[in-house]
């Protein structure tokens, strides 16, 4: 879909990019300072300001950020000299960042709006100096634990100093490091859903067939064996994994490795991006549109945001992903909701390339109040899928199986970089039934396959007002077929 179509529903407001002019009121910056807003962390403050961490190691407070256009934004530096913080969260009277080697608490003790305490809250993972050893986070859970995901290194990376690399860990309120799960490659984003369960995204590469969204659970393995060198360390919750067979399909591998868990969501390559980043749950209660409770996933290479609907079948998460908004000025790395329900989107393409017109910046996504015609939910049934729409559909088009097309495929678990879509098969849609209110269509599909992505196209579906779907594609990861 054209960006102009999406902008009718979600307006993009540029606060600052590397291409924008010097802010109009930079009083709290020294003359001559070159403020490169390479956003790596975002969190709204209780006083209405926005706190922004940057990859160069600063934390800034931004004021007057809700104006449209934002002509009077001011920038005040709260902290500096951090080692590539890749997340930011407010908790109590402090801000917390994950630096390369530790979780750090930043606190202003004398009321001058500048951090004068930099306190180590948690540490214990390995750092060798490899450029790829990122520490993402933190994100808070409902029990006050801080969650962090740890990138593996690149090149000569497996040694005694690489402990817990490729793991998801949490740091308790007492400061204890708890390794939870392993098998990650480049877990750039993490966040919780409304139920409080924690998820992370991984990026395509060795052992990772395409980008994915995973539920972090105690003692589970996500497929990349490069972090298993830490599995026998004290505190590990993951035991008993031998050699990982390379070259099997994911459904085959799941039968061979009991600890292996598939993604809740596969994000098919290029169709849903190339480098997944942040995870953000819509907690706005409808202020951001019709997708309350769903997840949004950032995308680096294509400078977009995707949307995810999750459900549980037999106690396991699975669901569908959908395109949501494209056209950001640079790589989408971090997202957060502001006090008015708009979404702040932090951008930086440092280290890799992305489409877009800028190298870094901050933009705001505002729901215009107009509801797009979209597939709101895609739910698995024992014999197909149920689609829930944001607007009533035209029964004549939605009841016609020819308005839809569906195929399924899976990926290889192997050491090679990425995976093609394998075992692709076109499936037959036998019947489509539309509910009386027009908001649901039940598709009877022949040949559902567990462990496969089911790619749905809906080019023929129209709303009662004759609208085409804003995005007519959806991708359901069918880990379990419901029994009823």
C-alpha positions as CSV (number, residue, x, y, z in Angstrom):
1,X,0.0,0.0,0.0
2,X,1.1,3.5,-0.6
3,X,2.3,5.5,2.3
4,X,-0.3,8.2,1.6
5,X,-3.1,5.6,2.3
6,X,-1.6,4.7,5.6
7,X,-1.2,8.4,6.6
8,X,-4.9,8.8,6.4
9,X,-5.1,6.7,9.6
10,X,-1.7,7.2,11.2
11,X,0.0,10.5,10.7
12,X,3.7,10.7,11.0
13,X,5.1,13.8,12.8
14,X,8.8,14.4,12.7
15,X,10.3,15.7,16.0
16,X,13.9,15.7,14.7
17,X,16.0,13.8,12.2
18,X,19.6,14.1,11.1
19,X,18.3,16.0,8.1
20,X,16.2,18.5,10.0
21,X,17.4,22.0,11.0
22,X,18.8,22.8,14.4
23,X,16.1,22.8,17.0
24,X,14.6,26.2,17.6
25,X,15.1,26.3,21.3
26,X,18.3,24.4,22.2
27,X,18.9,26.6,25.3
28,X,20.0,23.7,27.5
29,X,22.7,22.6,25.0
30,X,26.1,24.3,24.8
31,X,26.6,26.4,21.7
32,X,28.2,24.4,19.0
33,X,27.0,21.0,20.3
34,X,26.1,18.6,17.5
35,X,23.1,16.7,18.8
36,X,22.8,13.4,16.8
37,X,19.7,11.8,18.1
38,X,20.6,8.2,17.4
39,X,17.8,6.8,19.5
40,X,18.5,3.6,21.4
41,X,16.0,3.9,24.2
42,X,12.8,5.7,24.9
43,X,10.6,6.2,28.0
44,X,8.0,8.8,28.9
45,X,8.4,10.6,32.2
46,X,5.7,11.3,34.7
47,X,6.1,15.1,34.2
48,X,5.2,14.8,30.5
49,X,8.7,14.9,29.1
50,X,10.3,12.1,27.0
51,X,13.6,10.6,28.0
52,X,15.8,9.5,25.1
53,X,18.9,7.4,25.2
54,X,21.4,7.5,22.3
55,X,23.9,5.0,21.1
56,X,26.7,7.5,21.7
57,X,26.0,7.2,25.4
58,X,23.8,10.2,26.4
59,X,20.3,10.4,28.0
60,X,18.3,13.5,27.0
61,X,15.1,14.9,28.3
62,X,12.8,16.4,25.6
63,X,10.1,18.9,26.4
64,X,7.2,20.3,24.4
65,X,7.2,17.2,22.2
66,X,3.5,16.9,21.6
67,X,3.1,20.1,19.4
68,X,2.3,19.6,15.7
69,X,4.5,20.8,14.2
70,X,7.0,20.5,17.1
71,X,8.5,23.9,16.8
72,X,9.5,24.5,20.5
73,X,11.2,21.3,21.5
74,X,13.9,21.7,24.1
75,X,16.7,19.2,24.8
76,X,18.3,18.8,28.2
77,X,21.1,16.3,28.9
78,X,20.5,14.2,31.9
79,X,23.4,11.7,31.7
80,X,26.5,11.1,29.6
81,X,29.4,8.7,29.0
82,X,27.4,5.5,29.0
83,X,28.6,2.5,26.9
84,X,26.1,2.1,24.1
85,X,22.9,1.9,26.1
86,X,20.3,0.0,24.1
87,X,17.2,0.6,26.2
88,X,15.7,2.9,28.8
89,X,13.1,2.5,31.5
90,X,11.8,4.6,34.4
91,X,11.3,2.9,37.7
92,X,10.6,4.8,40.9
93,X,12.7,7.9,41.0
94,X,15.4,6.6,38.7
95,X,16.1,5.7,35.1
96,X,17.7,2.3,34.2
97,X,19.8,1.5,31.1
98,X,21.6,-1.7,30.0
99,X,25.2,-0.8,29.1
100,X,27.4,-3.3,27.4
101,X,28.6,-4.8,30.7
102,X,25.9,-4.0,33.3
103,X,22.5,-2.7,34.2
104,X,22.9,0.8,35.5
105,X,20.7,3.0,37.7
106,X,20.7,6.7,36.9
107,X,19.5,9.0,39.7
108,X,19.4,12.8,40.3
109,X,19.9,13.2,44.1
110,X,20.2,17.0,44.3
111,X,17.3,18.1,42.1
112,X,19.3,19.8,39.3
113,X,17.9,17.5,36.6
114,X,21.3,15.9,36.0
115,X,22.2,12.4,37.0
116,X,24.8,12.4,39.7
117,X,24.6,8.7,40.6
118,X,25.5,5.9,38.2
119,X,25.0,2.8,40.2
120,X,25.6,-0.8,39.1
121,X,22.3,-2.8,39.7
122,X,23.2,-6.0,38.0
123,X,26.0,-7.6,36.0
124,X,27.6,-11.0,35.3
125,X,27.5,-11.6,31.6
126,X,30.6,-11.8,29.5
127,X,32.1,-8.9,27.5
128,X,35.2,-9.5,25.3
129,X,35.2,-6.3,23.2
130,X,33.6,-7.9,20.2
131,X,31.6,-5.2,18.5
132,X,28.5,-7.4,18.2
133,X,28.1,-8.0,21.9
134,X,25.1,-5.9,22.5
135,X,23.0,-5.9,25.6
136,X,19.4,-5.0,24.9
137,X,17.0,-3.6,27.4
138,X,16.0,-3.4,30.1
139,X,12.3,-4.1,30.2
140,X,10.4,-4.5,33.5
141,X,8.0,-7.2,34.3
142,X,5.1,-7.0,36.8
143,X,7.3,-8.4,39.6
144,X,9.9,-5.7,39.3
145,X,12.5,-7.8,37.5
146,X,14.6,-6.2,34.7
147,X,14.9,-8.3,31.5
148,X,17.9,-8.1,29.2
149,X,18.7,-10.0,26.0
150,X,22.4,-10.6,25.1
151,X,23.7,-10.7,21.6
152,X,26.2,-13.2,20.5
153,X,29.6,-12.0,19.1
154,X,30.7,-12.2,15.5
155,X,33.8,-14.1,14.4
156,X,36.0,-15.7,17.1
157,X,33.3,-15.5,19.7
158,X,33.1,-18.7,21.8
159,X,35.4,-18.5,24.7
160,X,35.3,-18.4,28.5
161,X,34.5,-14.7,28.6
162,X,31.3,-15.1,26.5
163,X,29.1,-16.4,29.4
164,X,25.4,-16.0,28.9
165,X,25.8,-14.6,25.3
166,X,22.8,-15.6,23.3
167,X,20.7,-15.8,26.5
168,X,17.7,-13.9,27.9
169,X,18.4,-13.0,31.5
170,X,16.5,-11.2,34.3
171,X,17.9,-9.2,37.2
172,X,15.8,-9.4,40.3
173,X,15.1,-6.4,42.6
174,X,17.9,-7.8,44.8
175,X,20.3,-7.5,41.9
176,X,20.7,-11.2,41.2
177,X,21.3,-12.4,37.6
178,X,19.0,-15.2,36.6
179,X,19.7,-16.8,33.2
180,X,16.3,-17.8,31.8
181,X,16.5,-19.1,28.2
182,X,19.0,-19.5,25.4
183,X,19.3,-20.0,21.6
184,X,19.2,-16.3,20.6
185,X,21.3,-14.7,17.9
186,X,20.6,-11.0,17.7
187,X,17.7,-10.4,20.1
188,X,17.3,-6.7,19.4
189,X,13.8,-6.1,21.0
190,X,11.9,-7.3,24.0
191,X,8.7,-6.5,25.8
192,X,5.6,-7.9,27.5
193,X,2.0,-8.5,26.4
194,X,-1.0,-7.5,28.4
195,X,-0.8,-10.8,30.3
196,X,2.7,-9.9,31.5
197,X,4.5,-12.6,29.5
198,X,7.8,-11.5,28.1
199,X,8.7,-11.7,24.4
200,X,11.8,-11.0,22.3
201,X,12.6,-10.6,18.6
202,X,15.5,-12.3,16.8
203,X,17.1,-11.4,13.5
204,X,17.8,-13.6,10.5
205,X,21.3,-15.2,10.4
206,X,23.1,-18.4,11.2
207,X,20.6,-20.9,12.6
208,X,17.8,-18.3,12.4
209,X,15.8,-18.9,9.2
210,X,14.0,-15.5,9.2
211,X,13.1,-12.9,11.8
212,X,10.9,-14.1,14.6
213,X,9.0,-13.3,17.8
214,X,9.5,-15.7,20.8
215,X,7.9,-16.2,24.2
216,X,10.7,-16.2,26.8
217,X,10.2,-19.1,29.2
218,X,12.3,-20.8,31.8
219,X,14.6,-23.5,30.4
220,X,13.7,-23.3,26.8
221,X,15.9,-23.2,23.7
222,X,15.3,-21.1,20.5
223,X,17.6,-22.8,18.0
224,X,20.9,-21.0,17.9
225,X,23.5,-23.3,19.7
226,X,26.2,-20.7,20.0
227,X,25.2,-19.8,23.5
228,X,25.1,-23.3,24.8
229,X,28.6,-23.0,26.1
230,X,27.0,-21.4,29.1
231,X,24.4,-24.1,29.6
232,X,26.5,-26.0,32.2
233,X,27.4,-22.9,34.3
234,X,25.8,-22.5,37.8
235,X,22.4,-20.9,37.5
236,X,21.6,-22.3,34.0
237,X,18.0,-23.4,33.6
238,X,18.8,-25.2,30.4
239,X,20.3,-28.7,30.5
240,X,20.7,-31.8,28.4
241,X,21.0,-30.4,24.9
242,X,23.5,-32.3,22.7
243,X,24.6,-31.5,19.2
244,X,22.0,-29.6,17.2
245,X,21.3,-31.3,13.8
246,X,21.8,-28.9,10.9
247,X,19.5,-29.1,7.9
248,X,16.3,-30.4,9.3
249,X,13.0,-28.5,8.9
250,X,11.6,-26.9,12.0
251,X,8.8,-29.5,12.4
252,X,11.5,-32.3,12.3
253,X,13.8,-30.5,14.7
254,X,11.0,-30.0,17.2
255,X,10.6,-33.8,17.4
256,X,14.3,-34.3,18.1
257,X,15.1,-31.6,20.6
258,X,12.7,-31.5,23.6
259,X,13.8,-28.1,24.9
260,X,13.4,-26.5,21.5
261,X,10.5,-24.0,21.2
262,X,9.4,-22.6,17.8
263,X,8.7,-18.8,17.5
264,X,5.3,-17.6,18.4
265,X,5.5,-15.7,15.2
266,X,7.7,-16.1,12.1
267,X,8.2,-12.8,10.2
268,X,8.7,-13.9,6.6
269,X,11.8,-12.4,5.0
270,X,11.2,-9.1,3.2
271,X,7.5,-9.6,3.2
272,X,7.5,-8.6,6.9
273,X,11.0,-7.0,7.0
274,X,14.6,-8.1,7.3
275,X,15.8,-7.1,10.8
276,X,13.2,-7.1,13.6
277,X,13.7,-4.8,16.6
278,X,11.5,-3.5,19.4
279,X,8.4,-5.0,20.9
280,X,5.6,-2.7,22.1
281,X,2.2,-3.6,23.5
282,X,-0.7,-1.3,22.8
283,X,-1.7,-0.3,26.3
284,X,-3.5,2.9,25.3
285,X,-7.0,1.5,25.6
286,X,-8.1,2.6,22.2
287,X,-6.2,6.0,22.0
288,X,-4.0,4.5,19.3
289,X,-6.8,3.0,17.2
290,X,-8.5,-0.4,17.0
291,X,-5.6,-2.6,17.9
292,X,-5.6,-2.4,21.7
293,X,-3.7,-5.2,23.4
294,X,-1.8,-6.2,20.3
295,X,1.9,-6.0,19.8
296,X,3.9,-3.8,17.4
297,X,7.3,-4.9,16.2
298,X,9.9,-2.5,14.8
299,X,11.8,-3.2,11.6
300,X,15.4,-1.9,11.0
301,X,16.2,-2.5,7.3
302,X,12.9,-1.4,5.8
303,X,12.2,1.4,8.3
304,X,8.7,0.1,9.1
305,X,6.5,-1.2,11.9
306,X,4.5,-4.4,11.8
307,X,1.6,-5.6,13.9
308,X,1.1,-8.9,15.7
309,X,-2.0,-10.7,17.0
310,X,-1.3,-13.5,19.5
311,X,-3.5,-16.3,20.9
312,X,-2.8,-19.4,22.9
313,X,-3.5,-22.9,21.7
314,X,-2.7,-25.8,24.1
315,X,-0.9,-23.3,26.3
316,X,1.5,-22.1,23.6
317,X,1.5,-18.7,21.9
318,X,1.0,-18.4,18.2
319,X,-0.7,-16.0,15.9
320,X,-0.5,-13.7,12.9
321,X,1.6,-10.7,11.8
322,X,0.4,-7.9,9.5
323,X,2.1,-4.9,7.9
324,X,1.2,-1.7,9.7
325,X,3.1,1.5,8.8
326,X,6.0,2.2,6.5
327,X,7.9,5.3,5.4
328,X,9.9,6.2,8.5
329,X,12.9,8.4,8.0
330,X,15.4,5.8,9.1
331,X,15.7,2.4,10.8
332,X,13.0,1.8,13.5
333,X,14.9,0.8,16.7
334,X,12.8,1.8,19.7
335,X,9.1,2.6,20.3
336,X,7.0,3.8,23.2
337,X,3.6,5.4,23.8
338,X,3.3,9.0,25.0
339,X,0.7,10.3,27.5
340,X,-1.8,11.1,24.7
341,X,-1.7,7.6,23.2
342,X,0.6,8.5,20.3
343,X,3.6,6.4,19.5
344,X,7.1,7.8,19.7
345,X,9.5,6.0,17.2
346,X,13.3,6.2,17.7
347,X,15.5,5.9,14.7
348,X,19.1,5.1,14.0
349,X,20.8,3.2,11.2
350,X,24.3,3.1,12.8
351,X,26.3,0.0,11.8
352,X,23.9,-1.1,9.1
353,X,21.9,0.5,6.3
354,X,18.2,1.1,6.1
355,X,15.9,2.7,3.6
356,X,14.9,6.3,4.4
357,X,16.1,9.8,4.1
358,X,18.0,10.2,7.4
359,X,20.6,8.5,9.5
360,X,18.8,9.0,12.8
361,X,16.0,10.8,14.6
362,X,12.7,10.8,16.4
363,X,9.2,10.7,14.9
364,X,5.7,10.4,16.4
365,X,2.9,8.3,15.0
366,X,-0.6,9.7,15.7
367,X,-3.9,8.0,15.1
368,X,-6.1,10.4,13.1
369,X,-9.4,9.0,14.5
370,X,-10.2,7.3,11.2
371,X,-10.4,3.5,11.4
372,X,-8.6,1.6,8.6
373,X,-10.3,-1.4,7.0
374,X,-7.9,-4.1,8.2
375,X,-7.8,-7.8,9.3
376,X,-7.8,-7.1,13.0
377,X,-7.3,-10.7,14.1
378,X,-6.6,-14.0,12.5
379,X,-7.5,-17.0,14.7
380,X,-6.8,-20.7,14.2
381,X,-9.6,-23.1,14.0
382,X,-9.6,-26.9,13.7
383,X,-10.4,-26.7,10.1
384,X,-9.1,-23.3,9.0
385,X,-9.1,-19.7,10.3
386,X,-11.4,-17.1,11.5
387,X,-10.8,-13.5,10.4
388,X,-12.0,-10.5,12.5
389,X,-12.2,-7.2,10.6
390,X,-12.1,-3.6,11.9
391,X,-15.2,-2.8,9.8
392,X,-18.1,-4.9,8.4
393,X,-17.3,-6.7,5.2
394,X,-19.3,-6.9,2.1
395,X,-20.8,-10.4,2.4
396,X,-20.8,-11.0,-1.3
397,X,-17.0,-10.6,-1.6
398,X,-16.0,-12.1,1.8
399,X,-18.2,-15.2,1.3
400,X,-16.6,-16.0,-2.0
401,X,-13.6,-18.3,-1.5
402,X,-12.1,-16.8,-4.7
403,X,-11.5,-13.6,-2.8
404,X,-8.8,-15.3,-0.8
405,X,-5.6,-17.3,-1.5
406,X,-3.6,-19.3,1.1
407,X,-0.3,-21.2,1.0
408,X,2.0,-22.7,3.7
409,X,5.7,-23.2,4.1
410,X,8.3,-23.7,6.8
411,X,12.0,-23.1,7.4
412,X,15.2,-25.0,7.9
413,X,17.1,-25.1,11.1
414,X,20.7,-25.0,9.9
415,X,24.0,-23.3,10.4
416,X,23.7,-21.4,7.1
417,X,22.7,-17.7,7.1
418,X,18.9,-17.6,6.9
419,X,16.6,-20.1,5.2
420,X,14.5,-20.2,2.1
421,X,10.8,-20.9,2.5
422,X,10.7,-24.7,2.1
423,X,7.9,-27.3,1.5
424,X,5.7,-24.6,0.1
425,X,2.2,-25.8,-0.8
426,X,-0.9,-24.0,-2.1
427,X,-4.0,-24.9,0.0
428,X,-7.6,-25.0,-1.0
429,X,-10.2,-22.8,0.6
430,X,-13.4,-24.9,0.6
431,X,-15.8,-22.4,2.1
432,X,-16.1,-18.9,3.6
433,X,-18.9,-18.0,6.0
434,X,-19.6,-14.4,7.1
435,X,-21.2,-13.5,10.4
436,X,-24.4,-11.5,10.6
437,X,-22.6,-8.4,11.7
438,X,-20.1,-8.7,8.9
439,X,-17.1,-8.4,11.2
440,X,-16.0,-12.1,10.9
441,X,-15.3,-14.5,8.1
442,X,-14.7,-18.2,8.8
443,X,-12.5,-19.9,6.2
444,X,-12.5,-23.7,5.8
445,X,-9.1,-24.6,4.6
446,X,-8.0,-28.0,3.4
447,X,-4.5,-29.2,4.4
448,X,-3.5,-27.2,7.5
449,X,0.0,-28.1,8.6
450,X,1.4,-27.8,12.2
451,X,4.7,-26.0,12.4
452,X,4.1,-24.1,9.1
453,X,3.5,-20.4,8.3
454,X,0.2,-20.0,6.6
455,X,0.3,-17.0,4.2
456,X,-3.1,-15.5,3.5
457,X,-3.9,-13.0,0.7
458,X,-7.3,-11.3,0.5
459,X,-7.3,-9.2,-2.7
460,X,-11.0,-9.6,-3.4
461,X,-12.4,-8.6,0.0
462,X,-14.2,-5.3,0.4
463,X,-16.0,-3.5,3.2
464,X,-19.7,-2.6,3.1
465,X,-18.5,0.8,1.9
466,X,-16.6,-0.7,-1.0
467,X,-13.1,-0.2,0.5
468,X,-10.3,-2.5,-0.2
469,X,-8.2,-3.8,2.8
470,X,-5.5,-1.3,3.6
471,X,-3.2,-4.4,3.9
472,X,-4.6,-7.5,2.4
473,X,-1.9,-10.0,3.5
474,X,-1.4,-11.9,6.8
475,X,1.0,-14.5,8.0
476,X,-0.1,-17.0,10.6
477,X,2.4,-19.2,12.5
478,X,0.4,-22.4,13.1
479,X,2.4,-24.2,15.8
480,X,-0.7,-26.1,17.0
481,X,-4.0,-26.9,15.3
482,X,-6.9,-26.4,17.7
483,X,-8.7,-29.7,18.4
484,X,-12.2,-28.0,18.3
